[in-house]
Amino acid sequence: MIVREEQASDRTGVEALVEAAFRDLAVSDHTEHLLVARLRSAPTFIPELSLVAEECNRIVGHVLLTPVVIADGVGRTAALGVAPLSVAPDRWRRGIGSRLMREAHARAAALGFGSAVLVGHPDYYPRFGYRPASAFGIRFPFEAPDECCLAVELLPGGLCGVHGTVEYPSAFFG
């Protein structure tokens, strides 16, 4: 398996993969593939942070990190929002999502991003260093269980003194 930057020629396949990955999940609104398309078209899109996992010329995973801001009314701190992480259902539990997350984190840190936030499964993301965002004083602009609202430092001290509410680009909301 290789992990590489998504190419324009991958887009249709990525959207089909994302749709399939979330199709049977009760917690999904089943529009994650549309979110990916909107985020790619946003002016904040960073191509280096849209990654695919490929096996035998088949895309089996995708992750997208998008710039967000954590604002506290006084200051604004750049961060990344992870959304979504997708793996082909027939390839679940084989380390593809883990490999994508680790590579995305490494690339984001190399670009100078100090932290990332996400809303996700509280039993999955701690393996990558995610902790409840509330432990850092970070809130999300929508209702979600506290244990699902997570944050991680990508660089040492990346969340030191950072607190406030995550501000997502408008593309997140359709």
C-alpha positions as CSV (number, residue, x, y, z in Angstrom):
1,M,0.0,0.0,0.0
2,I,1.2,3.5,-0.8
3,V,-0.1,6.8,0.6
4,R,0.1,9.7,-1.7
5,E,-1.4,13.1,-2.4
6,E,-4.8,12.9,-4.1
7,Q,-4.7,13.8,-7.8
8,A,-7.5,15.4,-9.9
9,S,-7.9,12.1,-11.7
10,D,-8.7,10.4,-8.3
11,R,-11.7,12.7,-7.4
12,T,-14.5,10.6,-8.7
13,G,-13.1,7.4,-7.1
14,V,-12.5,9.2,-3.8
15,E,-16.0,10.5,-3.7
16,A,-17.4,7.0,-4.4
17,L,-15.1,5.6,-1.7
18,V,-16.2,8.2,0.9
19,E,-19.9,7.6,0.1
20,A,-19.4,3.8,0.5
21,A,-17.4,4.2,3.7
22,F,-20.2,6.1,5.4
23,R,-23.2,4.4,3.7
24,D,-24.2,2.1,6.5
25,L,-23.1,4.2,9.5
26,A,-26.1,5.3,11.6
27,V,-24.2,8.3,12.9
28,S,-23.6,9.6,9.4
29,D,-25.8,12.1,7.5
30,H,-24.5,10.3,4.3
31,T,-23.3,13.5,2.7
32,E,-19.5,13.2,3.6
33,H,-18.7,12.7,-0.1
34,L,-20.4,16.1,-0.9
35,L,-18.3,17.6,1.9
36,V,-15.1,16.4,0.3
37,A,-16.1,18.0,-3.0
38,R,-17.0,21.3,-1.4
39,L,-13.8,21.4,0.6
40,R,-11.7,20.7,-2.5
41,S,-13.3,23.7,-4.1
42,A,-12.8,26.0,-1.2
43,P,-10.0,28.7,-1.4
44,T,-8.5,27.2,1.8
45,F,-7.9,23.8,0.3
46,I,-4.4,22.4,0.7
47,P,-3.7,19.7,-1.9
48,E,-0.8,18.3,0.2
49,L,-3.3,17.4,2.9
50,S,-5.7,15.4,0.8
51,L,-4.2,11.9,0.9
52,V,-5.2,8.6,-0.6
53,A,-4.2,5.1,0.2
54,E,-3.7,2.9,-2.8
55,E,-3.4,-0.9,-3.2
56,C,-3.0,-2.5,-6.6
57,N,-4.1,0.6,-8.4
58,R,-7.3,0.8,-6.3
59,I,-8.0,3.7,-3.9
60,V,-8.9,2.1,-0.6
61,G,-8.6,5.1,1.8
62,H,-8.7,8.9,1.9
63,V,-8.2,11.6,4.5
64,L,-8.6,15.3,4.2
65,L,-7.3,18.0,6.6
66,T,-8.7,21.5,6.1
67,P,-7.6,24.8,7.8
68,V,-9.8,25.9,10.6
69,V,-9.4,28.6,13.3
70,I,-9.7,28.4,17.0
71,A,-10.9,31.8,18.3
72,D,-11.4,33.1,21.8
73,G,-12.6,36.6,21.1
74,V,-9.1,38.0,21.6
75,G,-6.9,35.8,19.4
76,R,-7.2,33.4,16.5
77,T,-5.0,30.3,16.1
78,A,-4.7,28.4,12.9
79,A,-5.4,24.6,13.2
80,L,-6.6,21.8,10.9
81,G,-10.0,20.1,10.8
82,V,-9.8,16.4,10.0
83,A,-12.9,15.4,7.9
84,P,-13.4,12.9,6.7
85,L,-11.3,9.8,7.2
86,S,-12.6,7.1,4.9
87,V,-11.6,3.5,4.2
88,A,-13.3,1.1,1.8
89,P,-15.6,-1.2,3.9
90,D,-14.0,-4.3,2.6
91,R,-10.6,-3.0,3.8
92,W,-11.6,-2.0,7.4
93,R,-9.4,-3.1,10.3
94,R,-6.2,-3.5,8.2
95,G,-4.4,-0.4,9.3
96,I,-5.3,1.8,6.3
97,G,-6.9,4.5,8.4
98,S,-4.0,4.5,10.9
99,R,-1.5,4.9,8.1
100,L,-3.4,7.7,6.5
101,M,-3.8,9.6,9.8
102,R,-0.1,9.2,10.7
103,E,1.0,10.4,7.3
104,A,-1.5,13.3,7.3
105,H,-0.2,14.4,10.7
106,A,3.4,14.2,9.6
107,R,2.7,16.3,6.5
108,A,0.6,18.8,8.4
109,A,3.4,19.2,11.0
110,A,6.0,19.7,8.2
111,L,3.8,22.5,6.9
112,G,3.9,24.1,10.3
113,F,0.4,23.3,11.6
114,G,0.5,22.9,15.4
115,S,-2.8,21.1,16.0
116,A,-5.8,19.4,14.6
117,V,-9.4,18.9,15.7
118,L,-12.1,16.5,14.7
119,V,-15.5,15.0,15.7
120,G,-15.1,11.3,15.7
121,H,-15.2,8.0,17.6
122,P,-13.7,8.4,21.1
123,D,-12.3,4.8,21.0
124,Y,-10.5,5.2,17.7
125,Y,-8.7,8.6,17.6
126,P,-6.8,8.5,21.0
127,R,-4.3,6.1,19.4
128,F,-3.1,9.1,17.4
129,G,-2.8,11.3,20.5
130,Y,-6.3,12.9,20.3
131,R,-7.8,14.0,23.6
132,P,-11.1,15.6,24.4
133,A,-10.9,19.2,23.1
134,S,-12.6,20.4,26.2
135,A,-9.4,19.5,28.1
136,F,-7.7,22.3,26.1
137,G,-10.6,24.7,26.5
138,I,-11.7,24.2,22.9
139,R,-15.4,24.1,22.0
140,F,-17.1,23.2,18.7
141,P,-19.8,25.4,17.1
142,F,-22.4,22.7,17.2
143,E,-23.9,20.1,19.5
144,A,-21.8,16.9,19.8
145,P,-20.9,14.6,22.7
146,D,-17.9,16.0,24.5
147,E,-16.0,12.6,24.2
148,C,-16.4,12.8,20.4
149,C,-15.0,16.4,20.1
150,L,-11.2,15.8,20.0
151,A,-7.9,17.7,19.5
152,V,-4.3,16.8,19.1
153,E,-1.0,18.6,19.1
154,L,0.9,18.0,15.9
155,L,3.9,20.0,17.1
156,P,5.1,20.2,20.7
157,G,3.2,22.9,22.5
158,G,0.8,23.3,19.5
159,L,-2.1,23.8,21.8
160,C,-0.3,25.6,24.6
161,G,-2.5,28.6,25.5
162,V,-5.0,27.9,22.8
163,H,-8.6,27.9,23.7
164,G,-11.9,29.1,22.2
165,T,-14.3,27.9,19.6
166,V,-13.5,26.1,16.4
167,E,-14.4,28.2,13.3
168,Y,-14.9,26.1,10.2
169,P,-14.9,27.5,6.7
170,S,-18.3,27.9,5.1
171,A,-17.7,24.9,2.8
172,F,-18.1,22.6,5.8
173,F,-21.8,23.6,6.0
174,G,-22.8,23.4,2.4
